[in-house]
């Protein structure tokens, strides 16, 4: 059955990292062990899931204010910027450069 606010395994009221409010609670798909998949989403974007397969909580999406997540995102931004710089400096035609950007999911005007 499952439904809103019927969580049995998790009891968060706010994001454990930044204190953001809950925006969604889901309890669905009863496992053969009798426990449900439980999901909590917070205003900040953090999402936590309880897995009945492993009987543990898993962070589906880290809080954007988590220090490790901040470092992770900064590294990605730096890598993206380096790729853009390298592609711009290539001695090839513009079409190849644009195709390279697109294949990397980088869209530049």
N, CA, C and O atoms as a printed pandas DataFrame, in Angstrom:
     atom_number atom_name residue_name chain_id  residue_number  x_coord  y_coord  z_coord
0              1         N          UNK        A               1    0.832   -1.181    0.000
1              2        CA          UNK        A               1    0.000    0.000    0.000
2              3         C          UNK        A               1    0.870    1.235    0.000
3              4         O          UNK        A               1    0.937    1.857   -1.060
4              5         N          UNK        A               2    1.520    1.656    1.006
5              6        CA          UNK        A               2    2.418    2.800    0.965
6              7         C          UNK        A               2    1.690    4.108    0.727
7              8         O          UNK        A               2    0.616    4.128    0.126
8              9         N          UNK        A               3    2.262    5.180    1.187
9             10        CA          UNK        A               3    1.678    6.485    0.972
10            11         C          UNK        A               3    2.485    7.550    1.658
11            12         O          UNK        A               3    3.515    7.262    2.268
12            13         N          UNK        A               4    2.036    8.754    1.567
13            14        CA          UNK        A               4    2.746    9.876    2.140
14            15         C          UNK        A               4    2.764    9.785    3.667
15            16         O          UNK        A               4    1.773    9.401    4.288
16            17         N          UNK        A               5    3.875   10.135    4.246
17            18        CA          UNK        A               5    4.078   10.215    5.697
18            19         C          UNK        A               5    3.940    8.879    6.424
19            20         O          UNK        A               5    3.629    8.864    7.615
20            21         N          UNK        A               6    4.159    7.777    5.749
21            22        CA          UNK        A               6    4.118    6.477    6.400
22            23         C          UNK        A               6    5.510    5.866    6.503
23            24         O          UNK        A               6    5.666    4.647    6.436
24            25         N          UNK        A               7    6.514    6.713    6.665
25            26        CA          UNK        A               7    7.882    6.225    6.721
26            27         C          UNK        A               7    8.142    5.490    8.026
27            28         O          UNK        A               7    7.765    5.957    9.101
28            29         N          UNK        A               8    8.782    4.351    7.922
29            30        CA          UNK        A               8    9.081    3.553    9.109
30            31         C          UNK        A               8   10.573    3.475    9.372
31            32         O          UNK        A               8   10.995    3.281   10.512
32            33         N          UNK        A               9   11.370    3.625    8.332
33            34        CA          UNK        A               9   12.808    3.437    8.467
34            35         C          UNK        A               9   13.587    4.746    8.625
35            36         O          UNK        A               9   14.670    4.748    9.209
36            37         N          UNK        A              10   13.060    5.839    8.122
37            38        CA          UNK        A              10   13.746    7.133    8.202
38            39         C          UNK        A              10   12.889    8.126    8.968
39            40         O          UNK        A              10   11.660    8.063    8.931
40            41         N          UNK        A              11   13.549    9.041    9.662
41            42        CA          UNK        A              11   12.778   10.010   10.452
42            43         C          UNK        A              11   13.361   11.413   10.380
43            44         O          UNK        A              11   13.442   12.110   11.392
44            45         N          UNK        A              12   13.764   11.825    9.193
45            46        CA          UNK        A              12   14.294   13.182    9.017
46            47         C          UNK        A              12   13.160   14.197    9.018
47            48         O          UNK        A              12   12.065   13.933    8.522
48            49         N          UNK        A              13   13.447   15.359    9.587
49            50        CA          UNK        A              13   12.511   16.479    9.517
50            51         C          UNK        A              13   13.096   17.600    8.676
51            52         O          UNK        A              13   12.361   18.416    8.120
52            53         N          UNK        A              14   14.426   17.639    8.582
53            54        CA          UNK        A              14   15.139   18.631    7.793
54            55         C          UNK        A              14   16.344   17.960    7.138
55            56         O          UNK        A              14   16.738   16.861    7.530
56            57         N          UNK        A              15   16.928   18.625    6.139
57            58        CA          UNK        A              15   18.144   18.118    5.501
58            59         C          UNK        A              15   19.231   18.004    6.568
59            60         O          UNK        A              15   19.469   18.961    7.305
60            61         N          UNK        A              16   19.887   16.862    6.662
61            62        CA          UNK        A              16   20.915   16.697    7.688
62            63         C          UNK        A              16   22.144   17.578    7.486
63            64         O          UNK        A              16   22.943   17.734    8.409
64            65         N          UNK        A              17   22.310   18.150    6.308
65            66        CA          UNK        A              17   23.473   18.998    6.041
66            67         C          UNK        A              17   23.176   20.475    6.238
67            68         O          UNK        A              17   23.920   21.173    6.926
68            69         N          UNK        A              18   22.086   20.957    5.635
69            70        CA          UNK        A              18   21.841   22.410    5.653
70            71         C          UNK        A              18   20.563   22.833    6.380
71            72         O          UNK        A              18   20.344   24.025    6.594
72            73         N          UNK        A              19   19.724   21.879    6.760
73            74        CA          UNK        A              19   18.505   22.228    7.484
74            75         C          UNK        A              19   17.318   22.589    6.616
75            76         O          UNK        A              19   16.314   23.088    7.124
76            77         N          UNK        A              20   17.412   22.345    5.292
77            78        CA          UNK        A              20   16.294   22.654    4.390
78            79         C          UNK        A              20   15.080   21.782    4.714
79            80         O          UNK        A              20   15.208   20.666    5.218
80            81         N          UNK        A              21   13.909   22.321    4.409
81            82        CA          UNK        A              21   12.648   21.617    4.667
82            83         C          UNK        A              21   12.425   20.468    3.691
83            84         O          UNK        A              21   12.988   20.451    2.596
84            85         N          UNK        A              22   11.608   19.522    4.095
85            86        CA          UNK        A              22   11.195   18.417    3.235
86            87         C          UNK        A              22   10.178   18.934    2.223
87            88         O          UNK        A              22    9.275   19.690    2.581
88            89         N          UNK        A              23   10.321   18.529    0.962
89            90        CA          UNK        A              23    9.345   18.904   -0.054
90            91         C          UNK        A              23    8.574   17.694   -0.567
91            92         O          UNK        A              23    7.502   17.839   -1.154
92            93         N          UNK        A              24    9.123   16.496   -0.345
93            94        CA          UNK        A              24    8.414   15.301   -0.809
94            95         C          UNK        A              24    8.838   14.087    0.013
95            96         O          UNK        A              24   10.012   13.891    0.326
96            97         N          UNK        A              25    7.836   13.285    0.345
97            98        CA          UNK        A              25    8.065   12.018    1.040
98            99         C          UNK        A              25    7.296   10.954    0.277
99           100         O          UNK        A              25    6.106   11.103    0.001
100          101         N          UNK        A              26    7.997    9.874   -0.062
101          102        CA          UNK        A              26    7.359    8.783   -0.806
102          103         C          UNK        A              26    7.697    7.459   -0.132
103          104         O          UNK        A              26    8.826    7.229    0.302
104          105         N          UNK        A              27    6.707    6.614   -0.059
105          106        CA          UNK        A              27    6.846    5.269    0.492
106          107         C          UNK        A              27    6.162    4.357   -0.519
107          108         O          UNK        A              27    4.940    4.404   -0.660
108          109         N          UNK        A              28    6.942    3.516   -1.235
109          110        CA          UNK        A              28    6.322    2.690   -2.269
110          111         C          UNK        A              28    7.067    1.376   -2.460
111          112         O          UNK        A              28    8.144    1.164   -1.903
112          113         N          UNK        A              29    6.481    0.520   -3.244
113          114        CA          UNK        A              29    7.069   -0.765   -3.648
114          115         C          UNK        A              29    7.517   -1.623   -2.465
115          116         O          UNK        A              29    8.693   -1.643   -2.102
116          117         N          UNK        A              30    6.583   -2.310   -1.892
117          118        CA          UNK        A              30    6.880   -3.179   -0.761
118          119         C          UNK        A              30    7.779   -4.328   -1.207
119          120         O          UNK        A              30    7.482   -5.032   -2.173
120          121         N          UNK        A              31    8.863   -4.498   -0.497
121          122        CA          UNK        A              31    9.834   -5.557   -0.778
122          123         C          UNK        A              31    9.319   -6.868   -0.180
123          124         O          UNK        A              31    8.436   -6.854    0.677
124          125         N          UNK        A              32    9.855   -7.975   -0.619
125          126        CA          UNK        A              32    9.424   -9.279   -0.091
126          127         C          UNK        A              32    9.753   -9.430    1.395
127          128         O          UNK        A              32    9.188  -10.290    2.071
128          129         N          UNK        A              33   10.670   -8.593    1.907
129          130        CA          UNK        A              33   10.989   -8.653    3.339
130          131         C          UNK        A              33   10.009   -7.830    4.178
131          132         O          UNK        A              33   10.146   -7.751    5.399
132          133         N          UNK        A              34    9.011   -7.212    3.511
133          134        CA          UNK        A              34    7.986   -6.453    4.219
134          135         C          UNK        A              34    8.273   -4.969    4.358
135          136         O          UNK        A              34    7.407   -4.218    4.805
136          137         N          UNK        A              35    9.454   -4.533    3.989
137          138        CA          UNK        A              35    9.821   -3.122    4.093
138          139         C          UNK        A              35    9.598   -2.419    2.754
139          140         O          UNK        A              35    9.648   -3.042    1.693
140          141         N          UNK        A              36    9.353   -1.116    2.826
141          142        CA          UNK        A              36    9.112   -0.314    1.630
142          143         C          UNK        A              36   10.355    0.475    1.235
143          144         O          UNK        A              36   11.221    0.752    2.065
144          145         N          UNK        A              37   10.430    0.830   -0.042
145          146        CA          UNK        A              37   11.382    1.841   -0.490
146          147         C          UNK        A              37   10.853    3.163    0.027
147          148         O          UNK        A              37    9.691    3.503   -0.196
148          149         N          UNK        A              38   11.698    3.905    0.714
149          150        CA          UNK        A              38   11.302    5.197    1.248
150          151         C          UNK        A              38   12.200    6.280    0.653
151          152         O          UNK        A              38   13.413    6.106    0.542
152          153         N          UNK        A              39   11.587    7.392    0.276
153          154        CA          UNK        A              39   12.311    8.500   -0.334
154          155         C          UNK        A              39   11.944    9.793    0.365
155          156         O          UNK        A              39   10.777   10.044    0.666
156          157         N          UNK        A              40   12.961   10.618    0.622
157          158        CA          UNK        A              40   12.729   11.962    1.156
158          159         C          UNK        A              40   13.502   12.934    0.272
159          160         O          UNK        A              40   14.686   12.727    0.007
160          161         N          UNK        A              41   12.837   13.994   -0.184
161          162        CA          UNK        A              41   13.477   15.049   -0.961
162          163         C          UNK        A              41   13.357   16.358   -0.184
163          164         O          UNK        A              41   12.306   16.668    0.379
164          165         N          UNK        A              42   14.441   17.109   -0.164
165          166        CA          UNK        A              42   14.485   18.360    0.575
166          167         C          UNK        A              42   14.531   19.541   -0.380
167          168         O          UNK        A              42   14.894   19.396   -1.547
168          169         N          UNK        A              43   14.162   20.706    0.124
169          170        CA          UNK        A              43   14.150   21.951   -0.653
170          171         C          UNK        A              43   15.479   22.224   -1.357
171          172         O          UNK        A              43   15.497   22.747   -2.472
172          173         N          UNK        A              44   16.564   21.880   -0.723
173          174        CA          UNK        A              44   17.901   22.157   -1.259
174          175         C          UNK        A              44   18.265   21.256   -2.429
175          176         O          UNK        A              44   19.210   21.544   -3.164
176          177         N          UNK        A              45   17.519   20.162   -2.609
177          178        CA          UNK        A              45   17.821   19.219   -3.681
178          179         C          UNK        A              45   18.365   17.901   -3.168
179          180         O          UNK        A              45   18.454   16.933   -3.923
180          181         N          UNK        A              46   18.723   17.848   -1.913
181          182        CA          UNK        A              46   19.204   16.605   -1.312
182          183         C          UNK        A              46   18.089   15.564   -1.338
183          184         O          UNK        A              46   16.929   15.884   -1.077
184          185         N          UNK        A              47   18.445   14.311   -1.654
185          186        CA          UNK        A              47   17.474   13.219   -1.660
186          187         C          UNK        A              47   18.075   12.015   -0.959
187          188         O          UNK        A              47   19.213   11.627   -1.223
188          189         N          UNK        A              48   17.293   11.429   -0.059
189          190        CA          UNK        A              48   17.732   10.247    0.684
190          191         C          UNK        A              48   16.737    9.124    0.435
191          192         O          UNK        A              48   15.526    9.344    0.407
192          193         N          UNK        A              49   17.258    7.929    0.256
193          194        CA          UNK        A              49   16.451    6.749   -0.052
194          195         C          UNK        A              49   16.784    5.650    0.945
195          196         O          UNK        A              49   17.951    5.414    1.257
196          197         N          UNK        A              50   15.755    4.984    1.439
197          198        CA          UNK        A              50   15.965    3.777    2.237
198          199         C          UNK        A              50   15.749    2.588    1.330
199          200         O          UNK        A              50   14.687    2.444    0.725
200          201         N          UNK        A              51   16.759    1.731    1.233
201          202        CA          UNK        A              51   16.687    0.545    0.388
202          203         C          UNK        A              51   16.359   -0.683    1.231
203          204         O          UNK        A              51   17.139   -1.065    2.103
204          205         N          UNK        A              52   15.196   -1.309    0.971
205          206        CA          UNK        A              52   14.868   -2.520    1.717
206          207         C          UNK        A              52   15.737   -3.715    1.305
207          208         O          UNK        A              52   15.847   -4.689    2.050
208          209         N          UNK        A              53   16.350   -3.641    0.125
209          210        CA          UNK        A              53   17.246   -4.724   -0.304
210          211         C          UNK        A              53   18.436   -4.857    0.635
211          212         O          UNK        A              53   18.835   -5.958    1.012
212          213         N          UNK        A              54   18.990   -3.708    1.002
213          214        CA          UNK        A              54   20.193   -3.697    1.835
214          215         C          UNK        A              54   19.919   -3.211    3.252
215          216         O          UNK        A              54   20.819   -3.170    4.090
216          217         N          UNK        A              55   18.665   -2.844    3.510
217          218        CA          UNK        A              55   18.241   -2.354    4.814
218          219         C          UNK        A              55   19.123   -1.200    5.295
219          220         O          UNK        A              55   19.577   -1.175    6.439
220          221         N          UNK        A              56   19.356   -0.235    4.376
221          222        CA          UNK        A              56   20.140    0.933    4.755
222          223         C          UNK        A              56   19.713    2.144    3.946
223          224         O          UNK        A              56   19.082    2.032    2.895
224          225         N          UNK        A              57   20.078    3.306    4.473
225          226        CA          UNK        A              57   19.826    4.574    3.790
226          227         C          UNK        A              57   20.935    4.830    2.786
227          228         O          UNK        A              57   22.093    4.475    3.004
228          229         N          UNK        A              58   20.552    5.459    1.677
229          230        CA          UNK        A              58   21.517    5.836    0.656
230          231         C          UNK        A              58   21.222    7.266    0.236
231          232         O          UNK        A              58   20.062    7.638    0.056
232          233         N          UNK        A              59   22.260    8.063    0.081
233          234        CA          UNK        A              59   22.060    9.420   -0.413
234          235         C          UNK        A              59   21.982    9.338   -1.926
235          236         O          UNK        A              59   22.951    8.965   -2.586
236          237         N          UNK        A              60   20.825    9.688   -2.473
237          238        CA          UNK        A              60   20.615    9.668   -3.921
238          239         C          UNK        A              60   21.220   10.908   -4.566
239          240         O          UNK        A              60   21.799   10.839   -5.649
240          241         N          UNK        A              61   21.076   12.045   -3.884
241          242        CA          UNK        A              61   21.628   13.310   -4.373
242          243         C          UNK        A              61   22.109   14.075   -3.145
243          244         O          UNK        A              61   21.341   14.343   -2.221
244          245         N          UNK        A              62   23.396   14.420   -3.153
245          246        CA          UNK        A              62   23.965   15.134   -2.015
246          247         C          UNK        A              62   23.435   16.557   -1.934
247          248         O          UNK        A              62   23.047   17.154   -2.938
248          249         N          UNK        A              63   23.427   17.075   -0.738
249          250        CA          UNK        A              63   23.064   18.473   -0.505
250          251         C          UNK        A              63   24.092   19.350   -1.198
251          252         O          UNK        A              63   25.291   19.108   -1.059
252          253         N          UNK        A              64   23.656   20.369   -1.947
253          254        CA          UNK        A              64   24.612   21.242   -2.630
254          255         C          UNK        A              64   25.476   22.052   -1.668
255          256         O          UNK        A              64   26.459   22.656   -2.097
256          257         N          UNK        A              65   25.142   22.081   -0.394
257          258        CA          UNK        A              65   25.936   22.801    0.598
258          259         C          UNK        A              65   26.920   21.890    1.332
259          260         O          UNK        A              65   27.666   22.350    2.197
260          261         N          UNK        A              66   26.923   20.602    0.990
261          262        CA          UNK        A              66   27.857   19.646    1.576
262          263         C          UNK        A              66   29.274   20.002    1.109
263          264         O          UNK        A              66   29.491   20.142   -0.094
264          265         N          UNK        A              67   30.233   20.151    2.007
265          266        CA          UNK        A              67   31.593   20.545    1.616
266          267         C          UNK        A              67   32.214   19.627    0.557
267          268         O          UNK        A              67   32.899   20.112   -0.344
268          269         N          UNK        A              68   31.994   18.341    0.647
269          270        CA          UNK        A              68   32.535   17.423   -0.355
270          271         C          UNK        A              68   31.854   17.611   -1.707
271          272         O          UNK        A              68   32.502   17.508   -2.748
272          273         N          UNK        A              69   30.559   17.886   -1.695
273          274        CA          UNK        A              69   29.827   18.135   -2.939
274          275         C          UNK        A              69   30.307   19.438   -3.587
275          276         O          UNK        A              69   30.417   19.522   -4.810
276          277         N          UNK        A              70   30.587   20.438   -2.776
277          278        CA          UNK        A              70   31.095   21.706   -3.292
278          279         C          UNK        A              70   32.438   21.481   -3.990
279          280         O          UNK        A              70   32.657   21.984   -5.092
280          281         N          UNK        A              71   33.338   20.725   -3.350
281          282        CA          UNK        A              71   34.636   20.407   -3.957
282          283         C          UNK        A              71   34.449   19.626   -5.259
283          284         O          UNK        A              71   35.100   19.909   -6.265
284          285         N          UNK        A              72   33.556   18.647   -5.224
285          286        CA          UNK        A              72   33.273   17.806   -6.392
286          287         C          UNK        A              72   32.802   18.648   -7.569
287          288         O          UNK        A              72   33.283   18.477   -8.689
288          289         N          UNK        A              73   31.863   19.557   -7.320
289          290        CA          UNK        A              73   31.322   20.408   -8.380
290          291         C          UNK        A              73   32.372   21.395   -8.898
291          292         O          UNK        A              73   32.424   21.674  -10.096
292          293         N          UNK        A              74   33.210   21.924   -7.998
293          294        CA          UNK        A              74   34.277   22.837   -8.424
294          295         C          UNK        A              74   35.250   22.115   -9.356
295          296         O          UNK        A              74   35.688   22.684  -10.356
296          297         N          UNK        A              75   35.587   20.866   -9.034
297          298        CA          UNK        A              75   36.481   20.085   -9.889
298          299         C          UNK        A              75   35.861   19.875  -11.269
299          300         O          UNK        A              75   36.555   19.957  -12.282
300          301         N          UNK        A              76   34.571   19.608  -11.307
301          302        CA          UNK        A              76   33.886   19.428  -12.593
302          303         C          UNK        A              76   33.881   20.724  -13.409
303          304         O          UNK        A              76   34.116   20.706  -14.617
304          305         N          UNK        A              77   33.617   21.828  -12.748
305          306        CA          UNK        A              77   33.603   23.125  -13.439
306          307         C          UNK        A              77   34.994   23.426  -13.996
307          308         O          UNK        A              77   35.127   23.864  -15.139
308          309         N          UNK        A              78   36.034   23.190  -13.183
309          310        CA          UNK        A              78   37.407   23.421  -13.644
310          311         C          UNK        A              78   37.743   22.531  -14.833
311          312         O          UNK        A              78   38.353   22.989  -15.800
312          313         N          UNK        A              79   37.349   21.258  -14.769
313          314        CA          UNK        A              79   37.620   20.329  -15.873
314          315         C          UNK        A              79   36.890   20.782  -17.132
315          316         O          UNK        A              79   37.455   20.753  -18.226
316          317         N          UNK        A              80   35.633   21.200  -16.977
317          318        CA          UNK        A              80   34.856   21.683  -18.122
318          319         C          UNK        A              80   35.527   22.890  -18.765
319          320         O          UNK        A              80   35.637   22.971  -19.988
320          321         N          UNK        A              81   35.977   23.829  -17.928
321          322        CA          UNK        A              81   36.629   25.026  -18.442
322          323         C          UNK        A              81   37.927   24.690  -19.171
323          324         O          UNK        A              81   38.243   25.306  -20.189
324          325         N          UNK        A              82   38.672   23.724  -18.661
325          326        CA          UNK        A              82   39.913   23.298  -19.317
326          327         C          UNK        A              82   39.612   22.649  -20.665
327          328         O          UNK        A              82   40.320   22.881  -21.645
328          329         N          UNK        A              83   38.562   21.839  -20.709
329          330        CA          UNK        A              83   38.176   21.222  -21.982
330          331         C          UNK        A              83   37.787   22.272  -23.014
331          332         O          UNK        A              83   38.176   22.183  -24.178
332          333         N          UNK        A              84   37.030   23.253  -22.586
333          334        CA          UNK        A              84   36.626   24.336  -23.491
334          335         C          UNK        A              84   37.867   25.046  -24.031
335          336         O          UNK        A              84   37.964   25.318  -25.227
336          337         N          UNK        A              85   38.805   25.340  -23.149
337          338        CA          UNK        A              85   40.024   26.035  -23.564
338          339         C          UNK        A              85   40.821   25.196  -24.571
339          340         O          UNK        A              85   41.291   25.717  -25.582
340          341         N          UNK        A              86   40.969   23.911  -24.293
341          342        CA          UNK        A              86   41.719   23.026  -25.191
342          343         C          UNK        A              86   41.046   22.946  -26.563
343          344         O          UNK        A              86   41.711   23.046  -27.594
344          345         N          UNK        A              87   39.735   22.766  -26.564
345          346        CA          UNK        A              87   39.020   22.649  -27.840
346          347         C          UNK        A              87   39.146   23.937  -28.648
347          348         O          UNK        A              87   39.354   23.894  -29.861
348          349         N          UNK        A              88   39.018   25.093  -27.971
349          350        CA          UNK        A              88   39.151   26.381  -28.675
350          351         C          UNK        A              88   40.526   26.533  -29.315
351          352         O          UNK        A              88   40.647   27.143  -30.377
352          353         N          UNK        A              89   41.558   25.990  -28.684
353          354        CA          UNK        A              89   42.930   26.143  -29.187
354          355         C          UNK        A              89   43.300   25.138  -30.276
355          356         O          UNK        A              89   44.356   25.271  -30.895
356          357         N          UNK        A              90   42.465   24.150  -30.520
357          358        CA          UNK        A              90   42.782   23.147  -31.537
358          359         C          UNK        A              90   42.895   23.778  -32.919
359          360         O          UNK        A              90   42.163   24.708  -33.259
360          361         N          UNK        A              91   43.821   23.256  -33.700
361          362        CA          UNK        A              91   44.020   23.755  -35.063
362          363         C          UNK        A              91   43.147   22.931  -36.021
363          364         O          UNK        A              91   43.639   22.187  -36.869
364          365         N          UNK        A              92   41.839   23.099  -35.845
365          366        CA          UNK        A              92   40.862   22.377  -36.674
366          367         C          UNK        A              92   39.735   23.333  -37.040
367          368         O          UNK        A              92   39.651   24.442  -36.513
368          369         N          UNK        A              93   38.887   22.898  -37.933
369          370        CA          UNK        A              93   37.773   23.743  -38.376
370          371         C          UNK        A              93   36.732   23.933  -37.262
371          372         O          UNK        A              93   36.658   23.141  -36.323
372          373         N          UNK        A              94   35.937   24.991  -37.387
373          374        CA          UNK        A              94   34.922   25.334  -36.378
374          375         C          UNK        A              94   33.853   24.259  -36.233
375          376         O          UNK        A              94   33.358   24.013  -35.133
376          377         N          UNK        A              95   33.502   23.623  -37.333
377          378        CA          UNK        A              95   32.483   22.558  -37.270
378          379         C          UNK        A              95   32.949   21.430  -36.353
379          380         O          UNK        A              95   32.172   20.922  -35.545
380          381         N          UNK        A              96   34.220   21.038  -36.478
381          382        CA          UNK        A              96   34.763   19.982  -35.618
382          383         C          UNK        A              96   34.727   20.415  -34.157
383          384         O          UNK        A              96   34.381   19.628  -33.276
384          385         N          UNK        A              97   35.088   21.679  -33.905
385          386        CA          UNK        A              97   35.067   22.187  -32.532
386          387         C          UNK        A              97   33.645   22.156  -31.966
387          388         O          UNK        A              97   33.430   21.714  -30.837
388          389         N          UNK        A              98   32.677   22.629  -32.758
389          390        CA          UNK        A              98   31.282   22.639  -32.302
390          391         C          UNK        A              98   30.779   21.210  -32.047
391          392         O          UNK        A              98   30.082   20.957  -31.064
392          393         N          UNK        A              99   31.136   20.292  -32.935
393          394        CA          UNK        A              99   30.746   18.881  -32.744
394          395         C          UNK        A              99   31.389   18.310  -31.479
395          396         O          UNK        A              99   30.767   17.529  -30.759
396          397         N          UNK        A             100   32.621   18.697  -31.217
397          398        CA          UNK        A             100   33.317   18.233  -30.008
398          399         C          UNK        A             100   32.609   18.748  -28.754
399          400         O          UNK        A             100   32.393   18.004  -27.798
400          401         N          UNK        A             101   32.254   20.037  -28.776
401          402        CA          UNK        A             101   31.520   20.603  -27.634
402          403         C          UNK        A             101   30.203   19.858  -27.418
403          404         O          UNK        A             101   29.882   19.450  -26.302
404          405         N          UNK        A             102   29.450   19.689  -28.503
405          406        CA          UNK        A             102   28.152   19.013  -28.405
406          407         C          UNK        A             102   28.285   17.579  -27.883
407          408         O          UNK        A             102   27.470   17.133  -27.076
408          409         N          UNK        A             103   29.308   16.862  -28.341
409          410        CA          UNK        A             103   29.480   15.472  -27.907
410          411         C          UNK        A             103   29.814   15.396  -26.413
411          412         O          UNK        A             103   29.584   14.373  -25.767
412          413         N          UNK        A             104   30.357   16.485  -25.879
413          414        CA          UNK        A             104   30.662   16.549  -24.440
414          415         C          UNK        A             104   29.515   17.158  -23.632
415          416         O          UNK        A             104   29.594   17.264  -22.408
416          417         N          UNK        A             105   28.454   17.554  -24.327
417          418        CA          UNK        A             105   27.326   18.171  -23.639
418          419         C          UNK        A             105   27.596   19.619  -23.266
419          420         O          UNK        A             105   26.961   20.165  -22.364
420          421         N          UNK        A             106   28.542   20.239  -23.964
421          422        CA          UNK        A             106   28.875   21.639  -23.716
422          423         C          UNK        A             106   28.282   22.468  -24.839
423          424         O          UNK        A             106   28.614   22.263  -26.007
424          425         N          UNK        A             107   27.409   23.400  -24.498
425          426        CA          UNK        A             107   26.757   24.229  -25.506
426          427         C          UNK        A             107   27.208   25.665  -25.335
427          428         O          UNK        A             107   26.940   26.308  -24.320
428          429         N          UNK        A             108   27.901   26.153  -26.358
429          430        CA          UNK        A             108   28.466   27.499  -26.319
430          431         C          UNK        A             108   27.860   28.310  -27.449
431          432         O          UNK        A             108   27.703   27.813  -28.565
432          433         N          UNK        A             109   27.521   29.553  -27.161
433          434        CA          UNK        A             109   26.933   30.435  -28.173
434          435         C          UNK        A             109   27.974   30.869  -29.181
435          436         O          UNK        A             109   27.661   31.616  -30.108
